[in-house]
């Protein structure tokens, strides 16, 4: 029984550690949904979106980060929009 619980726990942890792949464009919006006057935008690869997002939020704590796939232009629904 302990082996079953240990195996299930490891499986759950591995699923939670899935990494993103692809290239993403991150941009900031104000509370009304308009781009910030500074027109800040970054590009990140894979799970690098989290570092980029956190850096953007540290400079603009009231902004919303929009993350889009560079190839398709689609918003990354699992992570975007992100309110700082």
PyMOL Python script that loads the backbone (N, CA, C, O; Angstrom):
from pymol import cmd

cmd.read_pdbstr("""\
ATOM      1  N   UNK A   1       0.828  -1.188   0.000  1.00  0.00           N
ATOM      2  CA  UNK A   1       0.000   0.000   0.000  1.00  0.00           C
ATOM      3  C   UNK A   1       0.880   1.263   0.000  1.00  0.00           C
ATOM      4  O   UNK A   1       0.561   2.246  -0.669  1.00  0.00           O
ATOM      5  N   UNK A   2       1.989   1.227   0.756  1.00  0.00           N
ATOM      6  CA  UNK A   2       2.883   2.378   0.801  1.00  0.00           C
ATOM      7  C   UNK A   2       3.507   2.634  -0.569  1.00  0.00           C
ATOM      8  O   UNK A   2       3.691   3.784  -0.968  1.00  0.00           O
ATOM      9  N   UNK A   3       3.831   1.561  -1.283  1.00  0.00           N
ATOM     10  CA  UNK A   3       4.413   1.719  -2.618  1.00  0.00           C
ATOM     11  C   UNK A   3       3.421   2.359  -3.580  1.00  0.00           C
ATOM     12  O   UNK A   3       3.802   3.175  -4.418  1.00  0.00           O
ATOM     13  N   UNK A   4       2.153   1.991  -3.461  1.00  0.00           N
ATOM     14  CA  UNK A   4       1.121   2.567  -4.325  1.00  0.00           C
ATOM     15  C   UNK A   4       0.979   4.066  -4.063  1.00  0.00           C
ATOM     16  O   UNK A   4       0.911   4.865  -4.997  1.00  0.00           O
ATOM     17  N   UNK A   5       0.937   4.431  -2.805  1.00  0.00           N
ATOM     18  CA  UNK A   5       0.815   5.848  -2.446  1.00  0.00           C
ATOM     19  C   UNK A   5       2.045   6.622  -2.908  1.00  0.00           C
ATOM     20  O   UNK A   5       1.922   7.732  -3.427  1.00  0.00           O
ATOM     21  N   UNK A   6       3.234   6.040  -2.721  1.00  0.00           N
ATOM     22  CA  UNK A   6       4.466   6.701  -3.160  1.00  0.00           C
ATOM     23  C   UNK A   6       4.477   6.871  -4.678  1.00  0.00           C
ATOM     24  O   UNK A   6       4.874   7.924  -5.178  1.00  0.00           O
ATOM     25  N   UNK A   7       4.047   5.855  -5.410  1.00  0.00           N
ATOM     26  CA  UNK A   7       4.015   5.929  -6.878  1.00  0.00           C
ATOM     27  C   UNK A   7       3.030   6.986  -7.352  1.00  0.00           C
ATOM     28  O   UNK A   7       3.320   7.736  -8.284  1.00  0.00           O
ATOM     29  N   UNK A   8       1.871   7.047  -6.717  1.00  0.00           N
ATOM     30  CA  UNK A   8       0.870   8.042  -7.101  1.00  0.00           C
ATOM     31  C   UNK A   8       1.360   9.453  -6.792  1.00  0.00           C
ATOM     32  O   UNK A   8       1.107  10.385  -7.555  1.00  0.00           O
ATOM     33  N   UNK A   9       2.062   9.607  -5.672  1.00  0.00           N
ATOM     34  CA  UNK A   9       2.586  10.928  -5.308  1.00  0.00           C
ATOM     35  C   UNK A   9       3.636  11.397  -6.313  1.00  0.00           C
ATOM     36  O   UNK A   9       3.638  12.560  -6.717  1.00  0.00           O
ATOM     37  N   UNK A  10       4.519  10.497  -6.711  1.00  0.00           N
ATOM     38  CA  UNK A  10       5.546  10.850  -7.697  1.00  0.00           C
ATOM     39  C   UNK A  10       4.896  11.201  -9.020  1.00  0.00           C
ATOM     40  O   UNK A  10       5.307  12.164  -9.668  1.00  0.00           O
ATOM     41  N   UNK A  11       3.898  10.450  -9.433  1.00  0.00           N
ATOM     42  CA  UNK A  11       3.191  10.738 -10.685  1.00  0.00           C
ATOM     43  C   UNK A  11       2.526  12.098 -10.655  1.00  0.00           C
ATOM     44  O   UNK A  11       2.578  12.839 -11.636  1.00  0.00           O
ATOM     45  N   UNK A  12       1.900  12.431  -9.538  1.00  0.00           N
ATOM     46  CA  UNK A  12       1.242  13.733  -9.411  1.00  0.00           C
ATOM     47  C   UNK A  12       2.264  14.863  -9.456  1.00  0.00           C
ATOM     48  O   UNK A  12       2.022  15.896 -10.078  1.00  0.00           O
ATOM     49  N   UNK A  13       3.404  14.670  -8.799  1.00  0.00           N
ATOM     50  CA  UNK A  13       4.445  15.695  -8.824  1.00  0.00           C
ATOM     51  C   UNK A  13       5.000  15.900 -10.223  1.00  0.00           C
ATOM     52  O   UNK A  13       5.249  17.035 -10.628  1.00  0.00           O
ATOM     53  N   UNK A  14       5.197  14.824 -10.960  1.00  0.00           N
ATOM     54  CA  UNK A  14       5.726  14.949 -12.320  1.00  0.00           C
ATOM     55  C   UNK A  14       4.737  15.659 -13.235  1.00  0.00           C
ATOM     56  O   UNK A  14       5.148  16.441 -14.092  1.00  0.00           O
ATOM     57  N   UNK A  15       3.471  15.409 -13.075  1.00  0.00           N
ATOM     58  CA  UNK A  15       2.465  16.098 -13.887  1.00  0.00           C
ATOM     59  C   UNK A  15       2.434  17.588 -13.566  1.00  0.00           C
ATOM     60  O   UNK A  15       2.195  18.411 -14.450  1.00  0.00           O
ATOM     61  N   UNK A  16       2.673  17.935 -12.306  1.00  0.00           N
ATOM     62  CA  UNK A  16       2.675  19.334 -11.907  1.00  0.00           C
ATOM     63  C   UNK A  16       3.897  20.083 -12.395  1.00  0.00           C
ATOM     64  O   UNK A  16       3.912  21.313 -12.380  1.00  0.00           O
ATOM     65  N   UNK A  17       4.915  19.371 -12.824  1.00  0.00           N
ATOM     66  CA  UNK A  17       6.154  19.995 -13.262  1.00  0.00           C
ATOM     67  C   UNK A  17       6.269  20.034 -14.786  1.00  0.00           C
ATOM     68  O   UNK A  17       7.376  20.131 -15.316  1.00  0.00           O
ATOM     69  N   UNK A  18       5.167  19.962 -15.481  1.00  0.00           N
ATOM     70  CA  UNK A  18       5.196  20.012 -16.939  1.00  0.00           C
ATOM     71  C   UNK A  18       5.769  21.364 -17.360  1.00  0.00           C
ATOM     72  O   UNK A  18       5.431  22.395 -16.778  1.00  0.00           O
ATOM     73  N   UNK A  19       6.606  21.355 -18.336  1.00  0.00           N
ATOM     74  CA  UNK A  19       7.195  22.611 -18.789  1.00  0.00           C
ATOM     75  C   UNK A  19       6.538  23.054 -20.081  1.00  0.00           C
ATOM     76  O   UNK A  19       6.077  22.237 -20.878  1.00  0.00           O
ATOM     77  N   UNK A  20       6.507  24.339 -20.269  1.00  0.00           N
ATOM     78  CA  UNK A  20       5.975  24.905 -21.499  1.00  0.00           C
ATOM     79  C   UNK A  20       7.042  24.836 -22.574  1.00  0.00           C
ATOM     80  O   UNK A  20       8.236  24.908 -22.284  1.00  0.00           O
ATOM     81  N   UNK A  21       6.613  24.700 -23.792  1.00  0.00           N
ATOM     82  CA  UNK A  21       7.567  24.772 -24.895  1.00  0.00           C
ATOM     83  C   UNK A  21       7.044  25.800 -25.887  1.00  0.00           C
ATOM     84  O   UNK A  21       5.837  26.021 -25.988  1.00  0.00           O
ATOM     85  N   UNK A  22       7.942  26.411 -26.601  1.00  0.00           N
ATOM     86  CA  UNK A  22       7.552  27.432 -27.561  1.00  0.00           C
ATOM     87  C   UNK A  22       8.101  28.788 -27.157  1.00  0.00           C
ATOM     88  O   UNK A  22       8.749  28.938 -26.121  1.00  0.00           O
ATOM     89  N   UNK A  23       7.826  29.765 -27.996  1.00  0.00           N
ATOM     90  CA  UNK A  23       8.278  31.130 -27.754  1.00  0.00           C
ATOM     91  C   UNK A  23       7.051  31.997 -27.522  1.00  0.00           C
ATOM     92  O   UNK A  23       6.069  31.918 -28.260  1.00  0.00           O
ATOM     93  N   UNK A  24       7.121  32.815 -26.497  1.00  0.00           N
ATOM     94  CA  UNK A  24       5.971  33.615 -26.088  1.00  0.00           C
ATOM     95  C   UNK A  24       6.332  35.099 -26.004  1.00  0.00           C
ATOM     96  O   UNK A  24       7.446  35.467 -25.633  1.00  0.00           O
ATOM     97  N   UNK A  25       5.369  35.927 -26.356  1.00  0.00           N
ATOM     98  CA  UNK A  25       5.487  37.384 -26.280  1.00  0.00           C
ATOM     99  C   UNK A  25       4.703  37.835 -25.052  1.00  0.00           C
ATOM    100  O   UNK A  25       3.522  37.515 -24.922  1.00  0.00           O
ATOM    101  N   UNK A  26       5.345  38.571 -24.155  1.00  0.00           N
ATOM    102  CA  UNK A  26       4.684  39.087 -22.967  1.00  0.00           C
ATOM    103  C   UNK A  26       4.559  40.590 -23.096  1.00  0.00           C
ATOM    104  O   UNK A  26       5.517  41.275 -23.453  1.00  0.00           O
ATOM    105  N   UNK A  27       3.378  41.099 -22.805  1.00  0.00           N
ATOM    106  CA  UNK A  27       3.162  42.542 -22.853  1.00  0.00           C
ATOM    107  C   UNK A  27       2.323  42.954 -21.653  1.00  0.00           C
ATOM    108  O   UNK A  27       1.670  42.122 -21.024  1.00  0.00           O
ATOM    109  N   UNK A  28       2.348  44.242 -21.342  1.00  0.00           N
ATOM    110  CA  UNK A  28       1.636  44.764 -20.178  1.00  0.00           C
ATOM    111  C   UNK A  28       0.459  45.627 -20.596  1.00  0.00           C
ATOM    112  O   UNK A  28       0.514  46.353 -21.589  1.00  0.00           O
ATOM    113  N   UNK A  29      -0.603  45.532 -19.815  1.00  0.00           N
ATOM    114  CA  UNK A  29      -1.780  46.378 -20.011  1.00  0.00           C
ATOM    115  C   UNK A  29      -2.126  47.037 -18.685  1.00  0.00           C
ATOM    116  O   UNK A  29      -1.801  46.522 -17.616  1.00  0.00           O
ATOM    117  N   UNK A  30      -2.802  48.201 -18.774  1.00  0.00           N
ATOM    118  CA  UNK A  30      -3.279  48.847 -17.557  1.00  0.00           C
ATOM    119  C   UNK A  30      -4.649  48.262 -17.185  1.00  0.00           C
ATOM    120  O   UNK A  30      -5.120  47.313 -17.812  1.00  0.00           O
ATOM    121  N   UNK A  31      -5.272  48.834 -16.171  1.00  0.00           N
ATOM    122  CA  UNK A  31      -6.554  48.310 -15.678  1.00  0.00           C
ATOM    123  C   UNK A  31      -7.677  48.403 -16.714  1.00  0.00           C
ATOM    124  O   UNK A  31      -8.654  47.659 -16.630  1.00  0.00           O
ATOM    125  N   UNK A  32      -7.548  49.298 -17.678  1.00  0.00           N
ATOM    126  CA  UNK A  32      -8.588  49.441 -18.707  1.00  0.00           C
ATOM    127  C   UNK A  32      -8.339  48.559 -19.918  1.00  0.00           C
ATOM    128  O   UNK A  32      -9.144  48.544 -20.848  1.00  0.00           O
ATOM    129  N   UNK A  33      -7.233  47.824 -19.918  1.00  0.00           N
ATOM    130  CA  UNK A  33      -6.930  46.926 -21.038  1.00  0.00           C
ATOM    131  C   UNK A  33      -6.105  47.561 -22.136  1.00  0.00           C
ATOM    132  O   UNK A  33      -5.918  46.965 -23.197  1.00  0.00           O
ATOM    133  N   UNK A  34      -5.609  48.767 -21.893  1.00  0.00           N
ATOM    134  CA  UNK A  34      -4.776  49.449 -22.886  1.00  0.00           C
ATOM    135  C   UNK A  34      -3.306  49.185 -22.594  1.00  0.00           C
ATOM    136  O   UNK A  34      -2.921  49.070 -21.431  1.00  0.00           O
ATOM    137  N   UNK A  35      -2.473  49.087 -23.640  1.00  0.00           N
ATOM    138  CA  UNK A  35      -1.028  48.918 -23.404  1.00  0.00           C
ATOM    139  C   UNK A  35      -0.486  50.084 -22.592  1.00  0.00           C
ATOM    140  O   UNK A  35      -0.941  51.219 -22.733  1.00  0.00           O
ATOM    141  N   UNK A  36       0.484  49.794 -21.746  1.00  0.00           N
ATOM    142  CA  UNK A  36       1.108  50.860 -20.958  1.00  0.00           C
ATOM    143  C   UNK A  36       1.807  51.847 -21.887  1.00  0.00           C
ATOM    144  O   UNK A  36       2.272  51.458 -22.958  1.00  0.00           O
ATOM    145  N   UNK A  37       1.889  53.120 -21.492  1.00  0.00           N
ATOM    146  CA  UNK A  37       2.527  54.130 -22.332  1.00  0.00           C
ATOM    147  C   UNK A  37       3.969  53.779 -22.708  1.00  0.00           C
ATOM    148  O   UNK A  37       4.446  54.188 -23.766  1.00  0.00           O
ATOM    149  N   UNK A  38       4.663  53.029 -21.857  1.00  0.00           N
ATOM    150  CA  UNK A  38       6.040  52.645 -22.142  1.00  0.00           C
ATOM    151  C   UNK A  38       6.097  51.551 -23.202  1.00  0.00           C
ATOM    152  O   UNK A  38       7.169  51.262 -23.732  1.00  0.00           O
ATOM    153  N   UNK A  39       4.953  50.938 -23.518  1.00  0.00           N
ATOM    154  CA  UNK A  39       4.853  49.874 -24.518  1.00  0.00           C
ATOM    155  C   UNK A  39       5.883  48.767 -24.255  1.00  0.00           C
ATOM    156  O   UNK A  39       6.656  48.392 -25.136  1.00  0.00           O
ATOM    157  N   UNK A  40       5.869  48.266 -23.039  1.00  0.00           N
ATOM    158  CA  UNK A  40       6.828  47.245 -22.617  1.00  0.00           C
ATOM    159  C   UNK A  40       6.419  45.887 -23.157  1.00  0.00           C
ATOM    160  O   UNK A  40       5.263  45.482 -23.046  1.00  0.00           O
ATOM    161  N   UNK A  41       7.384  45.189 -23.744  1.00  0.00           N
ATOM    162  CA  UNK A  41       7.143  43.866 -24.307  1.00  0.00           C
ATOM    163  C   UNK A  41       8.413  43.043 -24.174  1.00  0.00           C
ATOM    164  O   UNK A  41       9.519  43.562 -24.324  1.00  0.00           O
ATOM    165  N   UNK A  42       8.249  41.757 -23.890  1.00  0.00           N
ATOM    166  CA  UNK A  42       9.391  40.843 -23.762  1.00  0.00           C
ATOM    167  C   UNK A  42       9.067  39.556 -24.498  1.00  0.00           C
ATOM    168  O   UNK A  42       7.901  39.229 -24.715  1.00  0.00           O
ATOM    169  N   UNK A  43      10.094  38.839 -24.874  1.00  0.00           N
ATOM    170  CA  UNK A  43       9.938  37.522 -25.462  1.00  0.00           C
ATOM    171  C   UNK A  43      10.631  36.523 -24.546  1.00  0.00           C
ATOM    172  O   UNK A  43      11.741  36.764 -24.070  1.00  0.00           O
ATOM    173  N   UNK A  44       9.962  35.400 -24.307  1.00  0.00           N
ATOM    174  CA  UNK A  44      10.530  34.359 -23.450  1.00  0.00           C
ATOM    175  C   UNK A  44      10.283  33.006 -24.085  1.00  0.00           C
ATOM    176  O   UNK A  44       9.345  32.820 -24.860  1.00  0.00           O
ATOM    177  N   UNK A  45      11.139  32.078 -23.741  1.00  0.00           N
ATOM    178  CA  UNK A  45      11.037  30.735 -24.282  1.00  0.00           C
ATOM    179  C   UNK A  45      10.635  29.764 -23.170  1.00  0.00           C
ATOM    180  O   UNK A  45      11.225  29.765 -22.089  1.00  0.00           O
ATOM    181  N   UNK A  46       9.638  28.950 -23.444  1.00  0.00           N
ATOM    182  CA  UNK A  46       9.209  27.918 -22.508  1.00  0.00           C
ATOM    183  C   UNK A  46       8.837  28.465 -21.153  1.00  0.00           C
ATOM    184  O   UNK A  46       8.126  29.464 -21.046  1.00  0.00           O
ATOM    185  N   UNK A  47       9.327  27.801 -20.110  1.00  0.00           N
ATOM    186  CA  UNK A  47       8.984  28.202 -18.755  1.00  0.00           C
ATOM    187  C   UNK A  47       9.659  29.508 -18.341  1.00  0.00           C
ATOM    188  O   UNK A  47       9.444  29.983 -17.226  1.00  0.00           O
ATOM    189  N   UNK A  48      10.467  30.092 -19.215  1.00  0.00           N
ATOM    190  CA  UNK A  48      11.062  31.404 -18.959  1.00  0.00           C
ATOM    191  C   UNK A  48      10.013  32.496 -18.854  1.00  0.00           C
ATOM    192  O   UNK A  48      10.315  33.614 -18.436  1.00  0.00           O
ATOM    193  N   UNK A  49       8.773  32.176 -19.234  1.00  0.00           N
ATOM    194  CA  UNK A  49       7.710  33.179 -19.121  1.00  0.00           C
ATOM    195  C   UNK A  49       7.493  33.590 -17.670  1.00  0.00           C
ATOM    196  O   UNK A  49       7.098  34.724 -17.401  1.00  0.00           O
ATOM    197  N   UNK A  50       7.748  32.679 -16.731  1.00  0.00           N
ATOM    198  CA  UNK A  50       7.517  32.994 -15.323  1.00  0.00           C
ATOM    199  C   UNK A  50       8.519  34.028 -14.816  1.00  0.00           C
ATOM    200  O   UNK A  50       8.142  34.941 -14.082  1.00  0.00           O
ATOM    201  N   UNK A  51       9.764  33.899 -15.189  1.00  0.00           N
ATOM    202  CA  UNK A  51      10.770  34.886 -14.793  1.00  0.00           C
ATOM    203  C   UNK A  51      10.480  36.230 -15.431  1.00  0.00           C
ATOM    204  O   UNK A  51      10.561  37.267 -14.772  1.00  0.00           O
ATOM    205  N   UNK A  52      10.140  36.217 -16.715  1.00  0.00           N
ATOM    206  CA  UNK A  52       9.830  37.462 -17.418  1.00  0.00           C
ATOM    207  C   UNK A  52       8.595  38.119 -16.821  1.00  0.00           C
ATOM    208  O   UNK A  52       8.577  39.329 -16.596  1.00  0.00           O
ATOM    209  N   UNK A  53       7.565  37.324 -16.565  1.00  0.00           N
ATOM    210  CA  UNK A  53       6.325  37.850 -15.984  1.00  0.00           C
ATOM    211  C   UNK A  53       6.591  38.470 -14.620  1.00  0.00           C
ATOM    212  O   UNK A  53       6.103  39.561 -14.325  1.00  0.00           O
ATOM    213  N   UNK A  54       7.367  37.776 -13.787  1.00  0.00           N
ATOM    214  CA  UNK A  54       7.658  38.298 -12.448  1.00  0.00           C
ATOM    215  C   UNK A  54       8.483  39.576 -12.508  1.00  0.00           C
ATOM    216  O   UNK A  54       8.275  40.484 -11.702  1.00  0.00           O
ATOM    217  N   UNK A  55       9.410  39.659 -13.446  1.00  0.00           N
ATOM    218  CA  UNK A  55      10.214  40.874 -13.607  1.00  0.00           C
ATOM    219  C   UNK A  55       9.328  42.044 -14.032  1.00  0.00           C
ATOM    220  O   UNK A  55       9.467  43.157 -13.525  1.00  0.00           O
ATOM    221  N   UNK A  56       8.425  41.781 -14.960  1.00  0.00           N
ATOM    222  CA  UNK A  56       7.523  42.842 -15.419  1.00  0.00           C
ATOM    223  C   UNK A  56       6.616  43.309 -14.281  1.00  0.00           C
ATOM    224  O   UNK A  56       6.366  44.505 -14.133  1.00  0.00           O
ATOM    225  N   UNK A  57       6.128  42.372 -13.488  1.00  0.00           N
ATOM    226  CA  UNK A  57       5.244  42.722 -12.377  1.00  0.00           C
ATOM    227  C   UNK A  57       5.973  43.474 -11.269  1.00  0.00           C
ATOM    228  O   UNK A  57       5.372  44.302 -10.584  1.00  0.00           O
ATOM    229  N   UNK A  58       7.262  43.193 -11.087  1.00  0.00           N
ATOM    230  CA  UNK A  58       7.998  43.897 -10.043  1.00  0.00           C
ATOM    231  C   UNK A  58       8.164  45.373 -10.384  1.00  0.00           C
ATOM    232  O   UNK A  58       8.240  46.211  -9.485  1.00  0.00           O
ATOM    233  N   UNK A  59       8.220  45.693 -11.659  1.00  0.00           N
ATOM    234  CA  UNK A  59       8.364  47.080 -12.093  1.00  0.00           C
ATOM    235  C   UNK A  59       7.002  47.771 -12.194  1.00  0.00           C
ATOM    236  O   UNK A  59       6.892  48.969 -11.929  1.00  0.00           O
ATOM    237  N   UNK A  60       5.970  47.022 -12.574  1.00  0.00           N
ATOM    238  CA  UNK A  60       4.615  47.570 -12.755  1.00  0.00           C
ATOM    239  C   UNK A  60       3.621  46.713 -11.984  1.00  0.00           C
ATOM    240  O   UNK A  60       2.925  45.896 -12.586  1.00  0.00           O
ATOM    241  N   UNK A  61       3.536  46.881 -10.648  1.00  0.00           N
ATOM    242  CA  UNK A  61       2.728  45.992  -9.811  1.00  0.00           C
ATOM    243  C   UNK A  61       1.212  46.058 -10.052  1.00  0.00           C
ATOM    244  O   UNK A  61       0.497  45.154  -9.619  1.00  0.00           O
ATOM    245  N   UNK A  62       0.709  47.079 -10.714  1.00  0.00           N
ATOM    246  CA  UNK A  62      -0.727  47.178 -10.963  1.00  0.00           C
ATOM    247  C   UNK A  62      -1.121  46.764 -12.380  1.00  0.00           C
ATOM    248  O   UNK A  62      -2.281  46.902 -12.767  1.00  0.00           O
ATOM    249  N   UNK A  63      -0.179  46.267 -13.138  1.00  0.00           N
ATOM    250  CA  UNK A  63      -0.432  45.930 -14.543  1.00  0.00           C
ATOM    251  C   UNK A  63      -0.983  44.507 -14.682  1.00  0.00           C
ATOM    252  O   UNK A  63      -1.019  43.733 -13.726  1.00  0.00           O
ATOM    253  N   UNK A  64      -1.406  44.199 -15.901  1.00  0.00           N
ATOM    254  CA  UNK A  64      -1.836  42.859 -16.267  1.00  0.00           C
ATOM    255  C   UNK A  64      -0.913  42.382 -17.384  1.00  0.00           C
ATOM    256  O   UNK A  64      -0.692  43.094 -18.363  1.00  0.00           O
ATOM    257  N   UNK A  65      -0.376  41.173 -17.229  1.00  0.00           N
ATOM    258  CA  UNK A  65       0.528  40.608 -18.225  1.00  0.00           C
ATOM    259  C   UNK A  65      -0.278  39.742 -19.189  1.00  0.00           C
ATOM    260  O   UNK A  65      -1.046  38.874 -18.774  1.00  0.00           O
ATOM    261  N   UNK A  66      -0.089  39.995 -20.482  1.00  0.00           N
ATOM    262  CA  UNK A  66      -0.714  39.190 -21.528  1.00  0.00           C
ATOM    263  C   UNK A  66       0.395  38.361 -22.175  1.00  0.00           C
ATOM    264  O   UNK A  66       1.430  38.895 -22.574  1.00  0.00           O
ATOM    265  N   UNK A  67       0.168  37.059 -22.273  1.00  0.00           N
ATOM    266  CA  UNK A  67       1.166  36.150 -22.829  1.00  0.00           C
ATOM    267  C   UNK A  67       0.592  35.502 -24.083  1.00  0.00           C
ATOM    268  O   UNK A  67      -0.451  34.849 -24.033  1.00  0.00           O
ATOM    269  N   UNK A  68       1.280  35.688 -25.205  1.00  0.00           N
ATOM    270  CA  UNK A  68       0.826  35.141 -26.484  1.00  0.00           C
ATOM    271  C   UNK A  68       1.908  34.273 -27.107  1.00  0.00           C
ATOM    272  O   UNK A  68       3.101  34.554 -26.989  1.00  0.00           O
ATOM    273  N   UNK A  69       1.468  33.220 -27.767  1.00  0.00           N
ATOM    274  CA  UNK A  69       2.374  32.359 -28.524  1.00  0.00           C
ATOM    275  C   UNK A  69       2.824  33.136 -29.754  1.00  0.00           C
ATOM    276  O   UNK A  69       1.987  33.650 -30.497  1.00  0.00           O
ATOM    277  N   UNK A  70       4.127  33.229 -29.980  1.00  0.00           N
ATOM    278  CA  UNK A  70       4.663  34.003 -31.100  1.00  0.00           C
ATOM    279  C   UNK A  70       4.230  33.398 -32.439  1.00  0.00           C
ATOM    280  O   UNK A  70       3.903  34.128 -33.374  1.00  0.00           O
ATOM    281  N   UNK A  71       4.229  32.078 -32.528  1.00  0.00           N
ATOM    282  CA  UNK A  71       3.901  31.404 -33.789  1.00  0.00           C
ATOM    283  C   UNK A  71       2.438  31.586 -34.174  1.00  0.00           C
ATOM    284  O   UNK A  71       2.134  31.954 -35.309  1.00  0.00           O
ATOM    285  N   UNK A  72       1.527  31.328 -33.227  1.00  0.00           N
ATOM    286  CA  UNK A  72       0.100  31.331 -33.549  1.00  0.00           C
ATOM    287  C   UNK A  72      -0.593  32.651 -33.232  1.00  0.00           C
ATOM    288  O   UNK A  72      -1.648  32.948 -33.792  1.00  0.00           O
ATOM    289  N   UNK A  73      -0.007  33.442 -32.340  1.00  0.00           N
ATOM    290  CA  UNK A  73      -0.648  34.680 -31.913  1.00  0.00           C
ATOM    291  C   UNK A  73      -1.729  34.450 -30.869  1.00  0.00           C
ATOM    292  O   UNK A  73      -2.353  35.400 -30.397  1.00  0.00           O
ATOM    293  N   UNK A  74      -1.951  33.186 -30.507  1.00  0.00           N
ATOM    294  CA  UNK A  74      -2.973  32.831 -29.524  1.00  0.00           C
ATOM    295  C   UNK A  74      -2.494  33.170 -28.116  1.00  0.00           C
ATOM    296  O   UNK A  74      -1.318  33.009 -27.790  1.00  0.00           O
ATOM    297  N   UNK A  75      -3.420  33.640 -27.293  1.00  0.00           N
ATOM    298  CA  UNK A  75      -3.106  33.903 -25.898  1.00  0.00           C
ATOM    299  C   UNK A  75      -2.956  32.569 -25.168  1.00  0.00           C
ATOM    300  O   UNK A  75      -3.714  31.631 -25.415  1.00  0.00           O
ATOM    301  N   UNK A  76      -1.979  32.489 -24.273  1.00  0.00           N
ATOM    302  CA  UNK A  76      -1.725  31.281 -23.497  1.00  0.00           C
ATOM    303  C   UNK A  76      -2.734  31.242 -22.348  1.00  0.00           C
ATOM    304  O   UNK A  76      -2.487  31.793 -21.275  1.00  0.00           O
ATOM    305  N   UNK A  77      -3.865  30.591 -22.583  1.00  0.00           N
ATOM    306  CA  UNK A  77      -5.003  30.626 -21.663  1.00  0.00           C
ATOM    307  C   UNK A  77      -4.684  30.130 -20.254  1.00  0.00           C
ATOM    308  O   UNK A  77      -5.292  30.590 -19.287  1.00  0.00           O
ATOM    309  N   UNK A  78      -3.745  29.204 -20.127  1.00  0.00           N
ATOM    310  CA  UNK A  78      -3.438  28.686 -18.793  1.00  0.00           C
ATOM    311  C   UNK A  78      -2.680  29.693 -17.923  1.00  0.00           C
ATOM    312  O   UNK A  78      -2.656  29.557 -16.699  1.00  0.00           O
ATOM    313  N   UNK A  79      -2.064  30.697 -18.540  1.00  0.00           N
ATOM    314  CA  UNK A  79      -1.243  31.657 -17.793  1.00  0.00           C
ATOM    315  C   UNK A  79      -1.608  33.128 -18.034  1.00  0.00           C
ATOM    316  O   UNK A  79      -1.064  34.017 -17.378  1.00  0.00           O
ATOM    317  N   UNK A  80      -2.500  33.377 -18.944  1.00  0.00           N
ATOM    318  CA  UNK A  80      -2.782  34.751 -19.337  1.00  0.00           C
ATOM    319  C   UNK A  80      -4.287  34.982 -19.437  1.00  0.00           C
ATOM    320  O   UNK A  80      -5.008  34.098 -19.901  1.00  0.00           O
ATOM    321  N   UNK A  81      -4.769  36.119 -19.025  1.00  0.00           N
ATOM    322  CA  UNK A  81      -4.052  37.278 -18.481  1.00  0.00           C
ATOM    323  C   UNK A  81      -3.654  37.029 -17.032  1.00  0.00           C
ATOM    324  O   UNK A  81      -4.322  36.292 -16.307  1.00  0.00           O
ATOM    325  N   UNK A  82      -2.568  37.646 -16.629  1.00  0.00           N
ATOM    326  CA  UNK A  82      -2.054  37.508 -15.272  1.00  0.00           C
ATOM    327  C   UNK A  82      -2.038  38.881 -14.624  1.00  0.00           C
ATOM    328  O   UNK A  82      -1.334  39.781 -15.082  1.00  0.00           O
ATOM    329  N   UNK A  83      -2.818  39.044 -13.554  1.00  0.00           N
ATOM    330  CA  UNK A  83      -2.878  40.314 -12.834  1.00  0.00           C
ATOM    331  C   UNK A  83      -1.731  40.335 -11.827  1.00  0.00           C
ATOM    332  O   UNK A  83      -1.628  39.460 -10.967  1.00  0.00           O
ATOM    333  N   UNK A  84      -0.875  41.342 -11.946  1.00  0.00           N
ATOM    334  CA  UNK A  84       0.271  41.472 -11.023  1.00  0.00           C
ATOM    335  C   UNK A  84      -0.196  41.765  -9.618  1.00  0.00           C
ATOM    336  O   UNK A  84       0.625  41.906  -8.712  1.00  0.00           O
TER     337      UNK A  84
END
""", "prot")
cmd.dss("prot")
cmd.show_as("cartoon", "prot")
cmd.util.cbc("prot")
cmd.orient("prot")
